Amino acid sequence: YASYGIHDRAYDYLAAGLVLQPTHAGLHAAVARLWRDWGRHERALRHAHLAVRYAPDSAAAQTVLGSVLWAIDARDDATRAFARAFALEPAAPWARHNWCAAIAARGGRRPFAC
């Protein structure tokens, strides 16, 4: 539903899923993306942190956290989250792209991996 712009219905389904599985990192990450896209960054940040708590070794969870942190201008923390995602899953092109883009946007020296 979210991809079709029906965010309220998407949230309803995700919230129902969290009632059944409150420690499901993927659900928290999806809710975080939804709140981020709605501009409700404080709620997005809460769910992004929960996604990382429940799946600390998930590159996807770290990426969601990074994207929410970036949206609230916490650029140093966002870059660290993107770096952790890349370290966890270096073969994932999206992990490398986000980390390298964050470094470039901050005017940093691009690492060899970029």
ABEGO torsion letter per residue (X at the ends): XAAAGBAAAAAAAAAAAAAABAABAAAAAAAAAAAAAAGBAAAAAAAAAAAAAABAABAAAAAAAAAAAAAAGBAAAAAAAAAAAAAABAABAAAAAAAAAAAAAAGBBBBAAX
